[in-house]
Each structure stands twice: as structure tokens, then as C-alpha cells.
């Protein structure tokens, strides 16, 4: 009987890990889209083909930052669920519901201010501001 419970627990943990992996992959895709889009806009601004590239880069970078913070907050909730399931010794509830982890640590605002997002997106935003100020 305990083997069946252990197998179910392992399978449940695998489901949670797959969700965490998807959230991390989405975050990576957002960062790569941010770099790609801003590089294209910078190239167009330098060639004098598109004068609003810096402004559009600012807006899209900010939107990608908010979306990335959203994915990071969801990922943190599922990491907490993973730890809860991993440490559970009693009857398991096989659920993927993370609504009970709506605390400050897992909020989108806390994720928005996380060091890795701030360093990455703020660097891109500063580059866009410099382009707006110093390129025609």
C-alpha cells in the first residue's frame, strides 16, 4: 500500500515540476524576445528608418517585465506547492491548486522587484532611454 502512495506522490511531484519548468521556459522566452525586439529596434533607429524605436522599446520592455514577473510569481507558488507535497506525510491531496499561496512572497509585485528581473530589464530600459536621448 505504501508503494502505491509513494508512486502517486512521485507522479504528483513530477506534474508540479513540469509546471515549474514551463514557467521558467516562458520567462526565458520573454527575456530572449526582449533582447531580440530591442536589438531590431536599435538597428532601425541607428539606420534612421524608425525614429520611435526607443519609445516602443521602452513600452514593450516594461510589458515584458510585468509578464515575466507574473510567470515568476506563479513559479514561486508551484515551488511552495512542491515543498508542501514533498514534506507531506499524511493523506495527500492530489491537487495543483496554488491559490492558498497568495502571500507577499509569491506576489507579482515581489517578483517584479526581484534582483534578476530588475538587473535584466532595467539594463534594457536604460539602453532605450539612452537611445531616445542621444540618437536622432
N, C-alpha and C positions, 0 to 999 in steps of 0.2 A: 504494500500500500504506500509506503513512504517513497518508493522508487517512482510511482506514478505521480505523486505530488512533486517530487524533485524534477521530473521530466516536464511537468506542466509549468513549474516555476522557471526552469531554464528557457522554455519556449516563450513564456511571458517576457522574460528579460531580453530575449532576442528581438521580440517585437518592439520593445522600448528602445533598444539600441539602434534598430533600423530607423526609427523616427528621429532619434538624435543625429544619426548620420545624414538623413535628408535635410534637417535644419542646418547642419554645418555645411553641407554641399550648397544649399541655397545661399548661405552667407558668402561662400567663396565665389559663386557665380555673380552675386551683386557687386562684389569688390572688383572682379575682373571686368564686368560691364562698365563700372565706374571708370576704370583706367582706360578702357578702350574708347568709350564715348568721349572722355575728356581729351585724350590724345588726338582723336579725329577733329574735335572742335578747335583745339590749339593749332593743329596743322592748317585748318581752314582760316583761322584768324591770321596766322603768320603769312599766308598767301594772299591776304586781303580779299578773300572771297566771301567772308561771312563775318560781319562786324559784331554781331551779338553772341558770338560763341562763348565768351567768358560768362555772360549773364545766364545763358542756357546751361552752361556747365555748373554754375552755382546752384541753380534750381534743381537740376537733376541729381547733383551730388547730395544735396540736402534730402531730397526724396529717397534716394537710395540709402542714406544714413538712417532715416526713420524706418524704412523697411528692414534693413539689416538689424536694427535694434529690436524690431518686432520678432524676427526669427531667433535672435539670441535670447530674448525673454522666454519664448516657447521652448527653446533648447534647455534652458536652465530649469524650467518646470519639469521637463521629462527627465532630466538628471536627478532631480529630487524624487520623482516617482521611482526611478531605477533604484536609488538608495533605499527607499521605503520598501520596495518589493524584495530587494536583496537581503535586507535585515529582518524581514518578517519571518517569524517562527510559527505563528498561529495560522488559522484558516485564511487562505489567500483569496482576495477579491480580484478576479482577473478583469481588470478594467484599465483603460488608457485615459481615463478622465483625470485631468490635472487642474480642474477648477479650484480645488481646495489649496492650491499653492499660490494663490493670488496675494502674495505678500510683497513688501517693499523690495526684498532681494531679487524677486523674479519679475519686477515691473518693467515695463518698456522704458520708463524714464531712467531707471537704474542701468538698464542695458545701454541706453543711448549715451550715458556718461561713462561707460566702461573704457578702460585705458586703451585697449586695442582698437576700438572703433573711433575714439577721439583722435588718436595719433594718425590713423589712416585717413579718415575723412577730413580732418582739419587740415592736413597737409594738402589734400586735393583742393579744398576750398581756398586756402591761402594762395595756391598756384593760380586759381581762377581769378582771385582778386588782383593779383599782380599782373595778370594778362589784361584785365579790364583797365588798370591804371596806366600801364606802360606800353601797351601795344595799341596801334591805331584802330 
